[in-house]
Amino acid sequence: MSKTILGISAFYHDSAAAVVRDGEIVAAAQEERFSRKKHDPRFPRHAVNYCLEEAFVEPSELDAIVFYDNPVLTLDRVVKSCLTAGSGALDQFETAARSLLGVKVWIQDYVRQTVGSLGKEGRLLFTEHHMSHAASAFYPSPFHEAAILVADGVGEWATTTLGAGRENQVELFQEIDYPHSLGLLYSAFTSFCGFKVNSGEYKLMGLAPYGQPHYADKILEHLIDVRPDGSYRLDMRYFGYLDSHKMTNERFHELFGGPPREAESNITRREMDLAASVQVVLEEVMLKMARHLRERTGLSQLVLAGGVALNCVMNGKLLREKIFDELWIQPAAGDAGGSLGAALMAHYHYFGGQRKYNPTGRDSQHGSYFGPAYSVHETKALLDRKGYPYEHVPDPEQRAAKIAAELAAGKIVGFCSGRMEFGPRSLGARSIIGDPRRVDMQQVMNLKIKYRESFRPFAPAVLLEDVAEYFDLHCESPYMLLVDQVQPQRQRAMDWAKFRSGDDNMLEVISQPRSDIPAVTHVDYSARVQTVHPDDNPEFARVLRKFKELTGCSVLVNTSFNVRGEPIVCTPQDAYLCFMRTEIDLLVLDECLLHKSAQPAMEDSQDWRKEYELD
């Protein structure tokens, strides 16, 4: 008998909901996309409502509601950690207690009050945090059996977990516990380099190629003791997160030459070299763990989840080392994906469901397009009511040709089409796209569209059949989670002399044409690749094909449709507001094309935004 299960993650960061029916993913979305509060940690009531509507199910009809971690074990960890740390941790305990004693321990009542029902027979289930991650990684993968590696900041106690999945069962057999954490080590350097923890880790990874790993030995000597099997311990004398609200302390600052970088201040050579150094250390530890896991399980496939699995540079290194024959990484690898893993865990372990595989041999995440879509009637009604000029182009081939022509002319396009992506990456449903051949495209997009640091790299979206023509990648990468090199014949020599001699001006490097697709080529000739399969996103694939017909290039710049500090857009309303606040030239709302030059001035933009904001 078919079972319908709602999974929920909440109260830490990136709250989300997911509905699974008979083992198949029906809907999944992060709360931030609806509430417009980035990394929203609150109970995901808007995401839950969307998922239930998409599944056409009432709360009372659910066979189970599953929470993604065990609040009692989390409380146990917080209390014991604070007792160990002593009086200095009182403030930290007070902050944690508001969540743990205020909502998490009483999650059953909170779900009942918010959702309205606990489902059939009042069935509310709990799984453990890393088990949720493991389930989210294994069950949607195309593998019948695989080794499992989960690494993040912290779950209840676990920070790194090893295991294996076979058919419909997942087993976790080895873990490293808090306060020793690869995720928190990386976050400590994120904070020290002036970026925000739990969101700035991407920036640290993007900064690493500009530096040299001069501090790697110092990190290995003082901060982390790594054993041959990849197990590790941190020297907590250098970290602040155990007994304060800060990631690092004075001993850490002294070790690395002074106080942390102030946010928004100039990035110096120290930050570049620290980013390169901690990236090298992270890769070394993960590679050792992977080798140990291969030896222990004897399995040839590996799946990954947890926030550390979003480090696509590390993932690319893991792939190239060929420790495992194949990798699959959960696209919503962070806490949001825990909602999906919790629902899948209940289906297979609690209800005894049998796995269903994608008949094509690909994964069953299907491009991770599990968010809401909006009909052309809804979009046209909005635009007509507001008086915003648009061109309705219902023919998909004609529409793709028009979009491709704008891109080939150097225009930047906001692309909002079909179901929204689940996970932190825009994958061609809520994307900003551009021509990768333009030398100035990276700077223009960063400074005039995204309003963020100029060094931040962009990803290439490439037709799957053409990926080997551009990149040294010999597998699918549909979720933008693998970094590999641009093909040597496409690379262009760069002049590093002035920069390496001590000039910290990264713009001198960024402005150089590193390849014949410079806007998506990082300074070390790498790229964070997204392969586009027409079965996953026919609309986006069609635009790529038309662009190829016009230009001979089957690659586009693909970045998330948002500005700095805001979540990726969800609705046509969100997309229009972002379009008007930036220098995007053309907005695509499914069948409707809107040119910036034809739009009225947005003097009432704040009032317009409030009309659609959710509390």
C-alpha positions, 0 to 999 in steps of 0.5 A: 500500500502506498505511503505518503510521508512528510519530512521536516528540518527546522530550528537550526538553519535552512529549514525545509519540507519534503513529501515522499509517496511510495518512495518517490519524491513528490515535492521539496522546498526550503522555507527561505524561498517563501519567507524571503529570509535567507537561511530561514531556521523557523518551522517551515510552514510555508514549505510544508503547505506547498508540499502538501498542496503539490501532493494533494494530501491533507495533514490527516492523510499523511502516514507519518511526519518525520523530524530530521534529528533527535532533539533529546540527543541534541540537548544532551550534547549542548548540556554536556558541552557546556558543563565541560566548558564551564562558566564561559559557556553560560551565554551559549547554553542560554541561546541554545536553550531557547531552541531546544527547550522552547520548540525542539523538545516539544516538537510534537505539540509544535507540529500539531499547532502549526500543521494541524495534524500529526497524520494517521494515528498521530504518527510523528517519528524522529530520525538522527541527523546524520541518518537523515543525511545518509538516507538523502544521499543513498536512496535517490542515488542510482546505486544498488549499494554504495559507501556513505560519507557524511560530514558537516558542522554537527548533528546531535553529536556526530560530525563525520559519519561512515556507513554503507547502503545496500538496496533498501537499508542504510547502516552507519558504523563509524563516527567522529563526535563534537567538538571535533568537526571538519565542518566547524574547522572550515567554518572557523577559517570562514569566520576568521577571513571575514565571511559569514558562517553557514553561508560564506564557506562558498566564498572561502572555497572560491578564494582559495585558488588565488592563494598558496597553501603556506599555512597548511603545515601550521594547521596540521601541526597545531589545529588538527591531528589526522590519522592514516584512516582519516579520523581526526581530533581538533585542538580545542585550545584554538577554537571559541565555539565550545565556550563562546559565540565566536568560532576562534579565539586569541590563540588562533589569531596569534597563530595566524598573524593577528585579528580576524579580517573585518567583514567588507574590508579589503581581502589580503594575501593572508586570507587568500593563503589561509583559504588555500591552506584549509582547502588543502587540509580538508581535501587531505582528510576527506581523501584519507577517510574515503580510502579507509571507507573503500577498504572497509566496505569493499564497495566501488560507489560512494555517496556523500551528504552533509554541508562539507559535501557542498565543497565541489572542489573537494568533490572533484579531487575525490573523483580524480583520485579514483578511490571509488569508481563513481560518486553521487552527491545529494544536491541539497546536501546541507540541513535542508536535505535532511527533510528529504532524508528523514522522509525516505528513512521512514519509508524504507526503515519504518514502513519497509518500502522497496527501492524503485530505480530510475529505468534510465540508470540515472538518479531518481532526484530528476534534476532536483526540480521539486519546488513550485511552478507557476502557470502561464495564466498566473504569470500573465494575470500578474503582469496584466494587472500590474501593467508590465509590458511583455511578449508572449511566446508560446512556441518553445523553439521560437522562445528559445531562439529569441533568448539565445539571440539576446545572450549571443548579443551580450545581454544578461537574462533572468530565467524563471521557468518550471519547477524551482530547484531544491538545494542551494544551487540554481540549475536552470529553473531560477537562474541568471544566465549569460555568454561565457565567452565575454571577458568582462562577464564575471565582473559585470555579473558580480558587481552590477547584478549580484552585488557581491565580491568580484572574485566570486566565480560563476559556473558553466552550464553545458549540454551533457553530450558536449561536456568533454569538449570543454572540460576534463570531466567524464561523467554527469554533473547535473547538480553543479557539485563537481569541479574539474579543469577546462580542457588544455586546448581552451586555456590561455596563459595568464600573467601572475607576475605582478599579483605574485609579487605582492599586489593583492589586486585580484581584478588584475587577474580576473580581467585576464582571459583565462580561456575561450570561455573566461567567464566560467573559468577560474584562475586555476583553470578549473570550473564548477560544471553543471551538465544539462540533460534534456530529460531533467530540464528540456526548456533550459536544454533548448536554450543551450542548443539554440545558443550553440546553433548561433555561436558554436558554443554549448556553454552558458554562465549559470548563477543563482537568480538573486542578489547578495543577502537574499534567497533565490527567487521563487515566484514570478513576483520575486523574479520581477523585483530582482530583475528591476533592481539589477542590470539584468536585460531580459526576464523570462517568466516561462512563456513571457519575455520582458525587456528591461527597456520597456518596463516602467520605473519601479518607484513603488518597488518597496510597496510592491514587494510588501504586497507579496512578502510573507511573515 
